[in-house]
Amino acid sequence: MKKYIVFSVLSMCMVFSYAQIDRSNPPKPGPAPEINLKEPARFELNNGLKVMVVENHKLPRVSMHLTIDNPPILQGKKAGVADLTSSLLGKGSKTISKEDFYEEVDFLGASIGIGDQSASASCLSKYFPRILELMADAALNPNFTQEEFDKEKDRILTGIKSEEKDVSAIATRVQLALAYGQNHPYGEITTEATVNSVTLADVEQHYRSYFVPANAYLVILGDVDYETAKELVTTYFTPWSKATPPTFSYAKPADAQYNQINFVDMPNAVQSEVAVQNITELQMKDEDYLAALLANRILGGGSQARLFKNLREDKAYTYGSYSGIRANKYSPMRFNAYAQVRNAVTDSSVVQILKEIDSIGKHPVSKEELANAKAKYAGNFVMALEKPETVANYALNIQTEGLPSDFYKTYLERIDAITIEDVQKAAQKYFSTSNARIVVTGKGSEVLENLENVSLNGKKVPVLYYDAYASKTEKPDYSTPLPEGVTVTSILEKYMEAIGGKSKLENVESYALTAEAEMQGMTLELEMKKTSSYQFMQDIKVMGNSVQKQVLDGDKGYAMAQGQRKDLTPEEIERIKEESAAFPELHYLAAGNITVEGIEPVGDKKAYKLKITENKHCYYDVETGLKLQEVSIEDVQGQAMTNTLAFDDYQEVSGIKFPFKMTQIFGPQNFEFMVKEIKVNEGVSPADFE
């Protein structure tokens, strides 16, 4: 089975259309409109709970949101206790069982969710009194049981286990740990050891300590009147005992002392996760808060931003590159610019991201860039005003962030007043290329050599090495020598012997395969047929309807997509011919241009790496001889993309072992095809290739 199996499926996810808009005569901007926000009605209980009620009678619905505005909580050796607490809340209470609680909420067509620092609910307005009562009861009188604790603990441990080889999850974990430090709430790492150290008593203590009303805000929005809401909240939340959370200190995050690349080796990575980050101190109440948002928007805030245009549209390194800046009143936060890129361009991507960060601080942005960024923020702000919950959220922000009362009333006016100079100053203040921490998570055997030669402003950027848990480690050693006598021929012959023997493979004149995969909640049905005479048919269906079909019959063929038929070009015919062979290794034996490039890790296995062509490599298990994966570079709409097809779960059919699990990774797309049936030398007729 070849990468061509689902290559055509990917094109279904990559068709873009662009509206043609005349931008030659942009309209002249008018004055910023005055924003009139309705003030919520407020009251406060004796225990410290602050309540805001926003009446909106357009629809017969009510929503409730409880937010506990505590400083970030350091869990330390009990990391995971917050997640366990959240998972145990909202499962009934001491007065109502979990089953009865769920049944009643479902019967009323409502929803209730409770976390270790929050609670929310929504319902029809006629059920508001009961749903508010249920939410308060579940939040204030949780029924923590050992049985539920054990279930949730096992679930979290399973999740941690599943991330052991998840490159994106590990990249995010290490980026946060290195930015904030592992002794900071935003940088600490939850592991099997820390979760296993948590007991039910720890959960109960965490709840008692931090689920308290001192910093709590309850926002009620919708078809409800203020007096009714006040009476019900007073009734159900007055029993909440007055208390304040414990205070503690933790290390303040700091930038790296100098520009450096922090590399995490992931042998199973098919692309690199790159993040350039530094620490910022930004709060919503700061005068340059909006200027910082605009600077980030211009740099990496979307498809019109500089990072996206450079790394995707110009260089074709990635599907997208973005940046993010965060405001927080409790702690310094990180700014980061990031992308998932092809292995071959990992070092180049780092250079280009640094270049764009450096440029926005050194050179003024254009008038057009600033105008577009302002328009985007103004448009989002105006659209948000159409949602009733916006009033409540804005009121909560003013209360919790220490904002002036007219912060949102003058929002558009202040956006409009930001100058090019303001944006440049914000970029200089919050984006750094003098003490940047460049975190790269990827396949070291393919990217490290070039990464070690990255330079910025004429200075080579040093590389430091970390493991998957952000601990310093030694540089990976990829110098595994080939055992004596290992050649292209010996590797290919071992593979063929492992799956059934060369003679059996040569006797295969045809085979038929059916498989299934999931895509965005839909089932993809794959039917493939091949013969030894350069005949190939692949049909991909969704809900029984063919969406992509390709047929090759010798030197002619066609492709069909959504009912449109197109004859294959000579180049396409030659490419599909390569994929039409049931066992291409039979042809590889006779080829004289294949070379052994060494031994490399593939997941937790070691594999011989064979260079088939300039753009294609195959990997064979050193121990078993089985083929583990194929990696190739494909041209998609002018972009060179890495395409990986991994093989697993080999099963015997007619004396030959075939992979019954094939995982295709192509950019952000991941398809896991499970083979349903394979027929050897049957189930294929000439009519299949007409």
C-alpha positions as CSV (number, residue, x, y, z in Angstrom):
1,M,0.0,0.0,0.0
2,K,1.3,3.4,-0.9
3,K,1.0,7.0,0.0
4,Y,-1.3,7.4,-3.0
5,I,-4.0,5.6,-0.9
6,V,-5.3,8.9,0.5
7,F,-3.3,11.5,-1.3
8,S,-6.3,12.5,-3.3
9,V,-8.4,12.8,-0.2
10,L,-6.2,15.5,1.1
11,S,-7.0,17.7,-1.9
12,M,-10.6,17.8,-0.7
13,C,-9.4,19.8,2.3
14,M,-7.2,22.1,0.3
15,V,-9.5,23.9,-2.1
16,F,-9.7,27.6,-1.6
17,S,-11.7,30.4,-3.3
18,Y,-11.2,34.1,-3.1
19,A,-13.7,36.7,-3.7
20,Q,-12.7,39.5,-6.0
21,I,-13.0,42.8,-4.3
22,D,-12.1,46.2,-5.7
23,R,-9.8,47.8,-3.2
24,S,-8.4,50.5,-5.4
25,N,-10.7,53.1,-3.9
26,P,-11.0,52.4,-0.1
27,P,-13.9,54.3,1.6
28,K,-12.8,57.1,3.8
29,P,-13.1,56.2,7.5
30,G,-15.6,58.2,9.6
31,P,-15.4,59.1,13.2
32,A,-15.4,56.3,15.8
33,P,-19.0,55.7,16.8
34,E,-20.1,56.2,20.4
35,I,-20.6,52.9,22.2
36,N,-23.5,52.8,24.7
37,L,-23.3,49.7,26.9
38,K,-26.1,48.8,29.3
39,E,-24.9,48.6,32.8
40,P,-25.8,45.3,34.6
41,A,-27.6,45.5,37.9
42,R,-25.4,44.5,40.8
43,F,-25.6,43.3,44.4
44,E,-23.2,41.5,46.8
45,L,-23.8,38.8,49.4
46,N,-22.4,39.0,52.9
47,N,-20.0,36.1,52.0
48,G,-18.3,38.2,49.3
49,L,-20.0,36.8,46.2
50,K,-20.6,39.6,43.7
51,V,-23.5,39.3,41.4
52,M,-24.4,41.0,38.1
53,V,-27.7,40.6,36.3
54,V,-28.1,41.5,32.6
55,E,-31.8,41.4,31.6
56,N,-32.4,40.5,27.9
57,H,-35.9,39.3,27.1
58,K,-35.5,38.7,23.4
59,L,-35.4,34.9,23.9
60,P,-36.8,32.7,26.7
61,R,-33.4,31.6,27.9
62,V,-31.1,32.3,30.8
63,S,-27.4,31.6,31.3
64,M,-25.4,31.7,34.5
65,H,-21.6,32.0,34.8
66,L,-19.7,31.8,38.1
67,T,-16.1,32.8,38.0
68,I,-13.7,32.6,40.9
69,D,-11.0,35.1,40.1
70,N,-8.2,33.5,42.2
71,P,-4.5,34.0,41.4
72,P,-3.0,31.0,39.5
73,I,-2.6,28.0,41.8
74,L,0.7,26.1,42.1
75,Q,0.0,22.4,42.5
76,G,3.6,21.2,42.9
77,K,4.0,17.5,43.7
78,K,0.2,17.2,43.5
79,A,0.0,18.5,39.9
80,G,-3.3,17.1,38.5
81,V,-5.3,17.8,41.7
82,A,-7.1,20.7,40.0
83,D,-8.1,18.6,37.0
84,L,-9.3,15.8,39.3
85,T,-11.3,18.3,41.3
86,S,-12.9,19.7,38.2
87,S,-13.7,16.2,36.9
88,L,-15.5,15.2,40.2
89,L,-17.6,18.3,40.4
90,G,-20.9,18.5,38.6
91,K,-21.8,14.9,39.3
92,G,-24.7,15.5,41.6
93,S,-24.4,16.5,45.3
94,K,-24.8,15.3,48.8
95,T,-28.6,15.6,48.3
96,I,-29.0,14.3,44.8
97,S,-27.3,11.3,43.1
98,K,-25.3,11.7,40.0
99,E,-27.8,9.7,38.0
100,D,-30.8,11.7,39.2
101,F,-28.9,14.9,38.7
102,Y,-28.1,14.1,35.1
103,E,-31.6,12.8,34.4
104,E,-33.3,16.0,35.6
105,V,-30.9,18.4,33.9
106,D,-31.4,16.4,30.6
107,F,-35.2,16.3,31.1
108,L,-35.3,20.1,31.5
109,G,-33.2,20.6,28.3
110,A,-30.5,22.4,30.3
111,S,-26.8,22.1,30.8
112,I,-24.6,22.5,33.9
113,G,-20.9,22.4,34.1
114,I,-18.6,22.9,37.1
115,G,-14.9,23.3,37.4
116,D,-12.5,23.8,40.3
117,Q,-12.7,27.6,39.7
118,S,-16.0,28.0,37.9
119,A,-19.5,26.9,37.2
120,S,-22.0,27.6,34.4
121,A,-25.5,26.6,33.4
122,S,-28.1,27.5,30.7
123,C,-31.8,26.7,30.4
124,L,-35.2,27.9,29.4
125,S,-36.2,30.9,31.5
126,K,-39.2,29.0,33.0
127,Y,-36.7,26.4,34.5
128,F,-34.3,29.1,35.8
129,P,-35.2,28.7,39.5
130,R,-34.6,25.0,39.5
131,I,-31.4,25.0,37.4
132,L,-29.9,27.8,39.5
133,E,-30.7,25.6,42.6
134,L,-29.2,22.5,41.0
135,M,-26.0,24.4,40.0
136,A,-25.6,25.9,43.4
137,D,-26.2,22.6,45.2
138,A,-23.7,20.7,43.0
139,A,-21.1,23.5,43.3
140,L,-21.5,24.1,47.1
141,N,-22.3,20.5,48.3
142,P,-20.2,18.2,46.1
143,N,-20.4,14.5,46.8
144,F,-16.8,13.3,46.4
145,T,-16.6,9.5,46.4
146,Q,-13.7,7.1,46.1
147,E,-15.4,5.2,43.3
148,E,-15.7,8.4,41.1
149,F,-12.2,9.5,42.1
150,D,-10.7,6.2,41.0
151,K,-12.5,6.4,37.6
152,E,-11.4,10.0,36.9
153,K,-7.8,9.3,38.0
154,D,-7.6,6.4,35.6
155,R,-9.0,8.6,32.8
156,I,-6.4,11.3,33.4
157,L,-3.6,8.7,33.6
158,T,-4.8,7.3,30.3
159,G,-4.7,10.7,28.7
160,I,-1.1,11.3,30.0
161,K,-0.1,7.9,28.6
162,S,-1.6,8.7,25.2
163,E,0.5,11.9,24.9
164,E,3.8,10.1,25.3
165,K,4.4,10.2,21.5
166,D,2.2,13.2,20.7
167,V,4.7,15.7,19.3
168,S,2.3,18.7,19.5
169,A,1.3,17.9,23.1
170,I,5.0,17.5,24.1
171,A,6.0,20.7,22.3
172,T,3.4,22.7,24.1
173,R,4.3,21.2,27.5
174,V,8.0,22.0,27.0
175,Q,7.4,25.5,25.6
176,L,5.3,26.4,28.7
177,A,7.8,24.8,31.2
178,L,10.7,26.6,29.7
179,A,8.9,29.9,29.5
180,Y,7.5,30.0,33.0
181,G,9.7,27.5,34.9
182,Q,8.3,24.3,36.3
183,N,7.8,25.9,39.7
184,H,5.3,28.3,38.3
185,P,1.5,27.4,37.9
186,Y,1.7,28.0,34.1
187,G,4.8,25.9,33.7
188,E,4.4,23.0,36.0
189,I,4.0,19.6,34.4
190,T,1.4,17.0,35.3
191,T,2.9,13.5,35.2
192,E,1.8,10.0,36.1
193,A,3.8,10.3,39.3
194,T,2.1,13.6,40.4
195,V,-1.3,12.3,39.5
196,N,-0.7,9.0,41.4
197,S,0.3,11.0,44.4
198,V,-3.1,12.7,44.6
199,T,-5.6,11.3,47.0
200,L,-9.3,11.9,47.5
201,A,-8.4,13.9,50.6
202,D,-6.2,16.1,48.5
203,V,-9.1,16.8,46.1
204,E,-11.4,17.7,49.1
205,Q,-8.7,20.0,50.5
206,H,-8.1,21.7,47.1
207,Y,-11.9,22.3,46.9
208,R,-12.2,23.7,50.4
209,S,-9.2,26.0,49.9
210,Y,-9.9,27.5,46.5
211,F,-13.6,27.1,45.8
212,V,-14.5,30.1,48.0
213,P,-16.5,33.3,47.5
214,A,-14.0,35.9,48.3
215,N,-13.0,36.5,44.6
216,A,-16.2,35.0,43.1
217,Y,-18.5,36.7,40.5
218,L,-21.8,35.4,39.3
219,V,-23.2,36.8,36.1
220,I,-26.8,36.0,35.2
221,L,-27.9,36.9,31.7
222,G,-31.2,36.5,29.8
223,D,-34.9,36.4,30.2
224,V,-35.0,37.0,34.0
225,D,-35.9,40.0,36.2
226,Y,-33.4,41.5,38.7
227,E,-35.6,41.0,41.8
228,T,-36.3,37.4,41.1
229,A,-32.6,36.7,40.4
230,K,-31.5,38.5,43.6
231,E,-34.0,36.5,45.7
232,L,-33.0,33.2,44.3
233,V,-29.2,33.8,44.4
234,T,-29.5,35.0,48.0
235,T,-31.4,31.8,48.9
236,Y,-29.1,29.4,47.2
237,F,-25.7,31.0,47.7
238,T,-25.9,32.5,51.1
239,P,-24.9,29.1,52.6
240,W,-21.6,29.4,50.8
241,S,-19.2,30.0,53.8
242,K,-17.2,33.2,53.7
243,A,-13.6,32.4,53.1
244,T,-10.5,33.5,51.2
245,P,-8.0,31.3,49.3
246,P,-4.5,30.7,50.8
247,T,-1.7,32.8,49.4
248,F,1.7,31.6,48.3
249,S,4.6,32.8,46.2
250,Y,6.3,31.4,43.2
251,A,9.2,32.3,41.0
252,K,8.6,35.1,38.6
253,P,9.1,34.0,34.9
254,A,12.1,35.5,33.2
255,D,13.6,35.6,29.7
256,A,16.5,33.6,28.6
257,Q,19.8,35.4,29.3
258,Y,20.6,35.2,25.5
259,N,19.1,34.0,22.3
260,Q,19.1,30.2,22.3
261,I,17.5,27.2,20.6
262,N,16.0,24.7,23.0
263,F,15.7,21.4,21.1
264,V,13.6,18.4,22.0
265,D,14.3,15.3,20.0
266,M,11.2,13.4,18.9
267,P,12.2,10.5,16.6
268,N,8.6,10.0,15.5
269,A,8.0,13.6,14.4
270,V,7.1,14.1,10.8
271,Q,7.3,17.8,11.0
272,S,8.9,20.3,13.5
273,E,7.1,22.4,16.0
274,V,8.8,25.8,16.2
275,A,8.1,28.5,18.8
276,V,10.0,31.7,19.3
277,Q,9.0,33.1,22.7
278,N,9.8,35.7,25.4
279,I,8.3,36.9,28.6
280,T,6.1,40.0,28.6
281,E,4.4,42.0,31.4
282,L,1.1,43.2,29.9
283,Q,-2.2,44.0,31.6
284,M,-5.5,45.1,30.1
285,K,-5.3,48.4,32.1
286,D,-1.9,49.3,30.5
287,E,-2.0,52.4,28.2
288,D,-0.3,50.4,25.4
289,Y,-2.5,47.3,25.7
290,L,-4.4,48.0,22.5
291,A,-1.2,49.0,20.6
292,A,0.3,45.7,21.7
293,L,-2.8,43.8,20.3
294,L,-2.5,45.7,17.0
295,A,1.3,45.0,16.8
296,N,0.6,41.3,17.3
297,R,-2.2,41.3,14.7
298,I,0.1,42.8,12.1
299,L,2.9,40.3,13.0
300,G,1.0,37.1,13.3
301,G,-2.7,37.6,13.9
302,G,-4.1,35.8,10.8
303,S,-3.8,35.1,7.1
304,Q,-3.0,38.7,6.3
305,A,-0.2,39.0,8.8
306,R,3.5,39.0,8.1
307,L,4.3,35.6,9.5
308,F,1.6,33.9,7.5
309,K,2.5,35.7,4.3
310,N,6.2,34.9,4.7
311,L,6.2,31.3,5.8
312,R,3.2,30.1,4.0
313,E,2.5,32.2,0.9
314,D,6.1,33.2,0.1
315,K,8.2,30.4,1.3
316,A,5.7,27.5,1.5
317,Y,7.2,26.2,4.7
318,T,3.9,25.6,6.5
319,Y,0.2,25.7,6.4
320,G,0.2,28.7,8.7
321,S,2.3,30.7,11.1
322,Y,0.9,32.9,13.9
323,S,1.8,34.8,17.0
324,G,0.1,35.4,20.3
325,I,0.4,37.9,23.2
326,R,-1.3,37.6,26.5
327,A,-2.4,40.0,29.3
328,N,-2.5,38.9,32.9
329,K,-2.8,40.9,36.1
330,Y,-1.3,38.2,38.3
331,S,1.8,37.1,36.4
332,P,4.1,37.9,33.5
333,M,3.1,36.0,30.4
334,R,4.7,34.8,27.2
335,F,4.6,36.2,23.7
336,N,5.2,33.5,21.1
337,A,5.4,33.2,17.3
338,Y,5.0,29.6,16.1
339,A,4.5,27.3,13.2
340,Q,4.5,23.6,12.3
341,V,7.0,23.2,9.5
342,R,8.6,20.6,7.2
343,N,11.7,19.0,8.6
344,A,13.8,20.1,5.7
345,V,13.0,23.8,6.4
346,T,13.1,23.8,10.2
347,D,16.2,26.0,10.4
348,S,15.0,28.3,7.6
349,S,11.7,28.8,9.4
350,V,13.4,29.8,12.7
351,V,15.4,32.4,10.7
352,Q,12.3,33.8,9.0
353,I,10.3,34.0,12.3
354,L,13.2,35.8,14.0
355,K,13.5,38.1,11.0
356,E,9.8,39.1,11.1
357,I,9.9,39.7,14.9
358,D,13.1,41.8,14.5
359,S,11.7,43.8,11.6
360,I,8.4,44.9,13.2
361,G,10.4,46.4,16.1
362,K,13.1,48.1,13.9
363,H,10.9,49.4,11.1
364,P,7.5,51.2,11.1
365,V,4.5,49.2,9.9
366,S,2.8,50.5,6.8
367,K,-0.4,52.6,6.9
368,E,-2.2,49.8,5.1
369,E,-1.2,47.3,7.7
370,L,-2.3,49.5,10.6
371,A,-5.6,50.3,8.9
372,N,-6.3,46.7,8.3
373,A,-5.5,45.7,11.8
374,K,-7.7,48.5,13.2
375,A,-10.5,47.5,11.0
376,K,-10.3,43.9,12.1
377,Y,-10.4,44.8,15.8
378,A,-13.1,47.3,15.3
379,G,-15.2,44.8,13.3
380,N,-14.8,42.1,15.9
381,F,-15.8,44.5,18.7
382,V,-18.9,45.7,16.9
383,M,-20.0,42.2,16.0
384,A,-19.5,41.1,19.6
385,L,-21.8,43.9,20.8
386,E,-24.7,42.0,19.1
387,K,-24.3,39.2,21.6
388,P,-26.1,39.8,25.0
389,E,-23.3,38.0,26.9
390,T,-20.8,40.7,25.7
391,V,-22.3,43.2,28.1
392,A,-21.8,40.8,31.0
393,N,-18.3,39.9,29.9
394,Y,-17.3,43.5,29.6
395,A,-18.7,44.4,32.9
396,L,-16.9,41.5,34.5
397,N,-13.6,42.6,32.9
398,I,-14.0,46.1,34.2
399,Q,-14.6,44.7,37.7
400,T,-11.8,42.1,37.7
401,E,-9.1,43.8,35.6
402,G,-9.2,47.3,37.3
403,L,-10.3,49.0,34.1
404,P,-11.7,52.5,33.9
405,S,-15.5,52.5,33.7
406,D,-15.5,53.8,30.2
407,F,-12.9,51.3,28.9
408,Y,-15.3,49.8,26.4
409,K,-17.3,52.9,25.7
410,T,-14.2,54.5,24.3
411,Y,-12.7,51.3,22.8
412,L,-13.2,52.3,19.2
413,E,-12.0,55.8,19.8
414,R,-8.8,54.6,21.4
415,I,-8.2,52.0,18.7
416,D,-8.6,54.7,16.0
417,A,-6.1,57.0,17.8
418,I,-3.2,54.5,17.8
419,T,-0.4,55.6,15.5
420,I,2.3,53.8,13.6
421,E,4.8,55.0,16.3
422,D,2.6,53.5,19.0
423,V,2.6,50.1,17.3
424,Q,6.4,50.2,16.8
425,K,7.0,51.1,20.5
426,A,4.7,48.2,21.6
427,A,6.6,45.8,19.3
428,Q,9.9,46.9,20.7
429,K,8.6,46.5,24.3
430,Y,6.9,43.2,24.0
431,F,8.6,41.2,21.2
432,S,12.2,40.3,21.7
433,T,15.0,38.9,19.5
434,S,17.8,39.7,21.9
435,N,16.8,37.2,24.6
436,A,14.5,34.9,22.6
437,R,13.9,31.3,23.6
438,I,13.5,29.3,20.4
439,V,11.9,26.0,21.2
440,V,12.1,23.4,18.5
441,T,10.5,19.9,18.9
442,G,11.3,17.6,16.0
443,K,13.2,14.7,14.5
444,G,16.8,15.5,15.4
445,S,18.4,13.1,12.9
446,E,16.9,15.2,10.1
447,V,16.9,18.8,11.5
448,L,19.6,19.2,14.1
449,E,22.6,19.6,11.8
450,N,21.1,22.6,10.1
451,L,19.7,24.0,13.3
452,E,23.2,24.1,14.8
453,N,24.2,26.6,12.1
454,V,21.4,29.1,12.6
455,S,22.7,32.7,13.0
456,L,21.0,36.0,14.0
457,N,22.7,39.3,13.3
458,G,25.9,37.5,12.4
459,K,26.0,35.5,15.6
460,K,25.4,31.7,15.8
461,V,22.5,30.8,18.0
462,P,23.6,28.1,20.5
463,V,21.6,24.9,20.8
464,L,20.7,23.5,24.2
465,Y,19.0,20.1,24.6
466,Y,15.9,19.1,26.6
467,D,13.9,15.9,27.1
468,A,10.1,15.6,26.7
469,Y,9.7,16.9,30.3
470,A,11.8,20.0,29.8
471,S,14.8,18.7,31.7
472,K,18.3,19.4,30.3
473,T,19.8,16.4,28.5
474,E,22.8,15.5,26.3
475,K,22.9,16.1,22.6
476,P,21.3,13.1,20.8
477,D,23.8,10.7,19.1
478,Y,22.7,9.5,15.7
479,S,26.0,7.8,14.8
480,T,24.7,4.2,15.0
481,P,27.0,2.3,12.6
482,L,25.6,-0.1,10.0
483,P,26.2,-3.7,11.0
484,E,28.8,-5.4,8.7
485,G,27.2,-6.9,5.6
486,V,24.0,-4.8,5.6
487,T,23.2,-3.6,2.1
488,V,20.2,-2.4,0.1
489,T,19.8,-6.0,-1.1
490,S,20.0,-7.6,2.4
491,I,17.4,-5.1,3.8
492,L,15.0,-5.7,0.9
493,E,15.4,-9.4,1.0
494,K,14.8,-9.5,4.8
495,Y,11.6,-7.5,4.3
496,M,10.3,-9.8,1.6
497,E,11.2,-12.9,3.7
498,A,9.4,-11.3,6.7
499,I,6.1,-10.8,4.8
500,G,6.1,-14.2,3.1
501,G,9.1,-14.8,0.8
502,K,10.1,-13.5,-2.7
503,S,8.5,-16.4,-4.6
504,K,5.1,-15.8,-3.1
505,L,5.3,-12.1,-3.8
506,E,6.2,-12.8,-7.4
507,N,3.1,-15.0,-7.8
508,V,0.7,-12.2,-6.8
509,E,-1.0,-11.1,-10.1
510,S,-3.6,-8.9,-8.4
511,Y,-5.1,-8.0,-5.1
512,A,-8.2,-6.0,-3.9
513,L,-8.4,-4.0,-0.6
514,T,-11.1,-2.3,1.3
515,A,-10.5,0.0,4.3
516,E,-12.1,2.7,6.3
517,A,-11.0,5.9,8.1
518,E,-12.6,8.8,9.9
519,M,-12.5,12.4,8.6
520,Q,-14.3,15.2,10.5
521,G,-16.9,12.8,11.9
522,M,-17.5,11.1,8.5
523,T,-16.4,7.6,7.4
524,L,-14.2,7.4,4.4
525,E,-14.6,4.1,2.5
526,L,-11.5,3.1,0.4
527,E,-11.5,0.5,-2.3
528,M,-8.3,-0.3,-4.1
529,K,-7.4,-2.8,-6.8
530,K,-4.0,-3.5,-8.4
531,T,-2.6,-5.9,-10.9
532,S,1.0,-6.8,-12.0
533,S,0.2,-5.2,-15.4
534,Y,0.3,-1.5,-14.4
535,Q,-3.4,-1.5,-13.6
536,F,-4.7,0.5,-10.6
537,M,-8.1,1.6,-9.3
538,Q,-8.7,3.6,-6.2
539,D,-12.2,4.8,-5.2
540,I,-12.9,6.8,-2.1
541,K,-16.5,7.1,-1.0
542,V,-18.4,9.1,1.7
543,M,-21.8,7.8,2.7
544,G,-21.7,5.4,-0.3
545,N,-21.0,8.2,-2.8
546,S,-17.8,8.3,-4.8
547,V,-15.9,11.6,-4.1
548,Q,-12.4,10.7,-5.6
549,K,-11.6,8.0,-8.1
550,Q,-8.5,7.2,-10.0
551,V,-8.0,4.6,-12.7
552,L,-4.9,3.5,-14.6
553,D,-4.9,0.9,-17.3
554,G,-1.4,0.5,-18.7
555,D,-0.5,3.8,-20.4
556,K,-3.8,5.6,-20.0
557,G,-6.0,6.6,-17.2
558,Y,-8.3,9.2,-15.6
559,A,-9.3,10.8,-12.4
560,M,-12.8,11.8,-11.2
561,A,-13.6,14.2,-8.4
562,Q,-17.2,15.3,-7.5
563,G,-18.5,14.1,-10.9
564,Q,-15.8,15.8,-13.0
565,R,-13.6,13.5,-15.1
566,K,-10.1,14.4,-16.2
567,D,-7.6,12.3,-18.2
568,L,-4.2,11.7,-16.5
569,T,-1.2,13.5,-17.9
570,P,1.9,11.5,-18.8
571,E,3.6,12.7,-15.6
572,E,0.6,11.5,-13.5
573,I,0.6,8.2,-15.3
574,E,4.2,7.5,-14.5
575,R,3.7,8.5,-10.9
576,I,0.7,6.2,-10.5
577,K,2.6,3.4,-12.2
578,E,5.1,3.6,-9.4
579,E,2.2,3.2,-6.9
580,S,0.4,0.4,-8.8
581,A,3.0,-2.3,-7.9
582,A,1.7,-4.5,-5.2
583,F,5.2,-4.9,-3.8
584,P,7.6,-2.2,-5.2
585,E,10.5,-3.9,-3.3
586,L,10.6,-6.4,-6.1
587,H,11.5,-3.5,-8.5
588,Y,13.8,-1.9,-5.9
589,L,16.0,-5.0,-6.0
590,A,16.8,-4.4,-9.7
591,A,17.2,-0.6,-9.3
592,G,20.8,0.7,-9.1
593,N,20.1,4.1,-7.6
594,I,18.9,3.1,-4.1
595,T,21.2,3.7,-1.1
596,V,21.3,3.0,2.6
597,E,21.4,6.2,4.6
598,G,21.9,4.6,8.0
599,I,19.9,3.6,11.0
600,E,17.3,6.0,12.5
601,P,14.6,5.7,15.2
602,V,11.0,5.4,14.1
603,G,8.9,5.7,17.2
604,D,10.4,3.3,19.7
605,K,12.0,1.1,17.0
606,K,15.2,1.3,15.0
607,A,15.0,1.3,11.3
608,Y,17.2,1.1,8.2
609,K,16.6,4.2,6.1
610,L,16.7,3.6,2.3
611,K,16.8,6.5,-0.1
612,I,14.5,5.5,-3.0
613,T,14.6,8.9,-4.8
614,E,15.5,12.4,-4.0
615,N,12.0,12.9,-2.5
616,K,11.2,9.5,-1.1
617,H,12.6,7.4,1.8
618,C,11.5,4.0,3.1
619,Y,12.2,2.7,6.7
620,Y,12.5,-1.0,7.5
621,D,12.6,-2.4,11.1
622,V,16.1,-3.5,12.0
623,E,14.7,-6.4,14.1
624,T,11.8,-7.7,12.1
625,G,12.5,-6.5,8.6
626,L,9.0,-5.1,8.2
627,K,8.4,-1.8,6.5
628,L,7.5,0.8,9.2
629,Q,6.9,3.9,7.1
630,E,7.4,5.8,3.8
631,V,8.2,9.5,3.8
632,S,8.1,11.6,0.7
633,I,7.9,15.2,-0.4
634,E,4.9,16.1,-2.4
635,D,4.0,19.2,-4.4
636,V,0.6,20.5,-3.4
637,Q,-0.6,23.7,-5.0
638,G,2.9,24.9,-5.4
639,Q,3.9,24.0,-1.8
640,A,6.3,21.2,-0.9
641,M,4.8,19.2,1.9
642,T,6.0,16.2,3.9
643,N,3.8,13.1,3.4
644,T,4.3,10.2,5.8
645,L,2.5,6.8,5.5
646,A,3.1,4.5,8.5
647,F,2.4,0.8,8.5
648,D,1.3,-1.4,11.4
649,D,-0.6,-4.4,12.5
650,Y,0.7,-6.8,9.9
651,Q,-1.7,-9.8,9.3
652,E,-1.4,-12.8,7.0
653,V,-3.6,-13.2,3.9
654,S,-2.9,-16.1,1.5
655,G,0.5,-16.6,3.1
656,I,1.6,-13.0,2.8
657,K,1.6,-10.4,5.6
658,F,-0.1,-7.1,4.8
659,P,-0.3,-4.0,7.1
660,F,-3.9,-3.7,8.3
661,K,-3.4,-0.3,9.8
662,M,-2.1,2.6,7.7
663,T,-1.7,6.0,9.1
664,Q,-1.2,8.9,6.8
665,I,0.1,12.2,8.1
666,F,0.2,15.1,5.6
667,G,0.6,18.6,7.1
668,P,-2.2,19.0,9.6
669,Q,-4.2,16.1,8.2
670,N,-4.1,12.7,9.9
671,F,-5.9,9.7,8.5
672,E,-5.9,6.3,10.2
673,F,-7.1,3.7,7.7
674,M,-8.1,0.3,9.1
675,V,-8.2,-2.5,6.5
676,K,-11.4,-4.5,6.4
677,E,-10.5,-7.1,3.7
678,I,-7.7,-8.1,1.4
679,K,-8.1,-10.6,-1.5
680,V,-5.1,-11.9,-3.3
681,N,-5.4,-13.1,-6.9
682,E,-9.2,-12.7,-6.8
683,G,-11.9,-10.1,-6.8
684,V,-10.3,-8.1,-9.7
685,S,-11.5,-8.0,-13.3
686,P,-10.6,-6.0,-16.4
687,A,-13.9,-4.0,-16.0
688,D,-12.4,-2.4,-12.8
689,F,-10.0,-0.4,-14.9
690,E,-12.3,0.8,-17.6
